[in-house]
Amino acid sequence: MAGWSNWSGSVVSAPAQVARPRDEAELRRVILAAAKVRLVGAGHSFMPLCDTEGTLISMADYDGAIEIAPDRQTAWVPAGWGLARLTEALWTERLSLINQGDVNPQSLAGALATGTHGTGADLGSLSTAARGFELMLADGTLVECGPDKNPDLYEAQRLSLGLFGAVTRIRIAVVPAYYLEERIERHPLQEIEAHWERFGAATRHFEFFVFPYADDVIFKTLHPVPGPVDTTRTTDIDEGPFQIALDVSRCLPRVIPPLQRFLTSMSGKPSTRSGPAWRIFPADRSIRFEEMEYELPRANGLPTLMETLAHIRKRRLPVAFPLEFRLVAQDDIWMSPFRNGPAASISLHQYARMEWRDLFADIEPVFQAGEGRPHWAKRHTLGPEDVRRLYPKTDEFLRVRASVDPDGKGWQVPESFSCKDVSSERMTDEDLHRHLIGKPHSRRDLNTPVLIIDRDALDRNIARMAAFAAANGLALRPHAKTHKSADIARRQIAAGAVGLCCAKIGEAEALAAEGISGLLLTSPVVSAPAIARLAALNARSEGLICTLDNPGNAEAIAAAVAAAGGEPLTVLIDVDPGIHRTGVASPEAAVELFRIIQGLPELSYAGVQYYCGLQQHIESYEDRAEAMADRAAYLRTVISALTEAGGAPQIVSGGGTGTHRIDAALGIFTELQAGSYVFMDDQYNACTLIEGNDHAFETALMIDTRVVSANTPGLVTVDAGLKAMATDAGPPRILAGAGEGARYMFMGDEQGAVIGGPSPLPLSHVVTLAAPHCDPTVNLYDHYHVVSGDSLVEIWPVTARGRSR
């Protein structure tokens, strides 16, 4: 199954297939073969509108072109194009959209389907600009709808939530190309409160941002102007200081008020820029957040905003982002939140790495009391009764949906048509445990079985390996397959690592999405879909490296890189160290592959990879050193052959936790790929890693389990069984909670037994186990529960869990 997540990472889905059809015939084949279908644009919805176990269709690759009407007032455009691509293309035709929002990665179809809008007292949402649609229905029929053709389908499709078909083209209203001037100023909140209607009437586009603990607002206007002056600044809030402030706020919520006053003073300095409208509307928004937005009757807008600020301040809620206030015109669209009259829009954001569910639930009633309707793509808790109460056209909307898909074969309807976040009904680790963060002795209150990281031991392990590599003149590129965690990767890079190794392309994609660079793919990438993903990742991830051991594979990857238009992809030749798993089998094969790489301008040869996995767990240091000396002799022959052929490697990457000291002494490697040192599972704890000393690193990863039955003398049952840990390395060692002489025994999928020990263990007593083999154990969990002493201090996602392809 293919994994998918939205932009913020809070909505995760496992569709059976993610399809990107390129033409009508391919789209029809996908639809007719699917049992259930959902559509996806750029994934910028915060609601689970794209969550499906069926087929997820993206129209981003669908063939199409712009067709401008003779009167130049409308144009047929590809529905799957992102707004950035579309508006730039329209500009080359001397045309613009009449309005846009403040970001532009969304697809046009997705923006219209959810009622995405910009700001402007007399300007409606993007859905109001639609004049017609071409879409493929669940039976594969391609139909067109507009005011005079299939008018009911057109009315429903204007804001469709993706429920009627796969939209291939949209007839959109356009205007002659125009320029905008953006002005950013700081105004006292009291001034805005007193004169907001005058401000709104005085400019075509008006909005402001207000941090809940600041007394000024960041005031933004857009005016049409004759031509460009300066388009260098692309964000209304400087994201560098803002990111720092958010990370500080996450750790120290009490400093949020002074930080927000400082940020307002920094960000509200008067500034001006102007240029083509399509470039001035959007701002850079790279910081991940969650969002809830309500559209209110315009008269209720400012009073509701002030009530929200008062509510936040009174309850000292840790809202880290500013609230955003905009004006939007009324429309007549069946399912539009702007249908009832001119509207004011209030957006509440929260940093994605901070708690947001309880926060939004606390504030949502304030928005609802102001007679607000939620934005369909933003967080809300509408149920079926709410939908029908707020939208009298709901039954007509659903009648049209039934008419185009009477058998319910496709266009899977969000559950109960509520668009309610299904993940809120499944208790996540954060739902269960976020209230324990920072509380003394909170580790003992965690639901078990639970994967634990001792943060202090982890940081000491990271520092020790980093110091060792630096002292020996080696680069350190730790293997992320051990932890699959962006949080741990950041700690390793902060300590000096040059990047991370990844076993599979999925791991690399997940870490790259979190901003981790310098990634080395240590396994072959050979299938056509995987190679396409590799080329796409190369275009967006700095310092990406992959390994090769096959000439045909090198040529296929080079072709994909050329098609993707990215920079040349750095490659290492993978050398078989005797495992016969991957790698070229001889020095001659290495030279042949080098020469082929040389002839491919899309690839950049950098050296070799040589990972001796069989040697890592030889328990005796002396035996391990002897085995590595033999393998090193072979590697030298490969390096010699490459050097003679003109391919002296700049990088010789390999080594592991078990051999890192031996690898350094050999003088061949330039960088180490050690990974398990961060955790030290039982397999490595059984090895002597330093000659004469067993304690190079500490055990930092463990599993807490709880006694659930104690009815048999000499045995208690705990709630960690086969599903709680990898079993390839045998049963785990007991670290704490059971006394000397106690041992663990598997008792089935869900339970294990603690046998022996000095005294019976009481019900609910916690026993701590060492992970037998860390890599596959980690892959069984969604989150790490990070402790310091006996207190829970953080919860980290296992970022690349399940990314096995």
Secondary structure by P-SEA (a helix, b strand, c coil): cbbbbccccccccccccccccccaaaaaaaaaaccbbbbbccccccccccccccbbbbccccbbbbbbccccccccccccccaaaaaaaaaaaccccccccccccccaaaaaacccccccccccccccccccccccccccbbbbbccccaaaaaaaaccccccccccccccccccccbbbbbbbbbbbaaaaaacaaaaaaacccccccccccccccbbbbbbbccccccccccccccaaaaaaaaaaaaacccaaaaaaaaaaaaaacbbbbbccaaaaacccccccccbbbbbccccaaaaaaaaaaaaaaaacccccbbbbbbbbbbbbccccccccccbbbbbbbcccccccaaaaaacaaaaaaacccccccccccccaaaaaaaccaaaaaaaaaaaacccccccccccccccccccccccccccccccccccccccccccccbbbbaaaaaaaaaaaaaaaaaaacbbbbccccccccaaaaaaaaaacccbbbbccaaaaaaaaaacccccccccccccaaaaaaaaaaaacccccccccccaaaaaaaaaaaaaacccbbbbbbbbcccccccccccaaaaaaaaaaaaacccccccbbbbbcccccccccaaaaaaaaaaaaaaaaaaaaaaaaaccccccbbbbccccaaaaaaaccccccccccccccccccccccccccccccccccbbbbbbbcccccccccccccccccccccccbbbbccccccccccccccccccccccccccccccbbbbbcccccaaaaaaccccccccccccccccccccccccc
